Structure formats: C-alpha cells, structure tokens
Amino acid sequence: MNIKIHSVHFDADKKLEETIQEKIQKLIKFSDNIIGAEVILRLANTHTPDNKIVEARLEIPGNDLFTKKQSATFEAAFDAAVDALRRQITKHKEKQRGL
C-alpha cells in the first residue's frame, strides 16, 4: 500500500509520521483491498487551541473514502480520523455485500 503524508507549511516530525503509517496499516484488517492512502496535516489560521487539521483519504476500488478532523493535537485529530475511516470501511463493505 502506498501511503503519502503531506504537512502544509511545517515539517512533521518522524514520530508523528511513523504513528500515522502504523495506524493506516492497521486499517488493512478491516479491508484488504486498500490501494493507497493520503494524509494531509495543516494548521488552521485560528487563535483557538483546536487548530490542528487532519485530512485523510483512502483509495479503494470503486471510490475513495475521505474524512477531515480537527483537534488540539495532530495525534488526537488523526485518531478521530482513523475511527471515522474504520466506520466508513465497515459501511462500504456492508453495502457491497448487500446488507
């Protein structure tokens, strides 16, 4: 699986990138037909503490799954994004099976 991580207007540290890659790899448990993933990390131009935004897109046959989450840390925002993607994968698989 091809995983792309983009950090907009800052450099993400290696620990954050490794954590993102590990959690994306764990999504294969839910669907083994994931082609690739793209994660975009950016800072919002607000003065609130919840200014970290994570956008994640999973490439699967048929169409892509996408989520965008915002939180005080990139780790918390990415955890919420992974949970949302896990739910989307489950719904997509149920739809394919006709349940």
Secondary structure, DSSP 8 states (H G I E B T S, - for coil): -EEEEEESSS---HHHHHHHHHHHHHGGGT-TT--EEEEEEEE-S-SSS--EEEEEEEE-SSSEEEEEEEESSHHHHHHHHHHHHHHHHHHHHHHHHT-
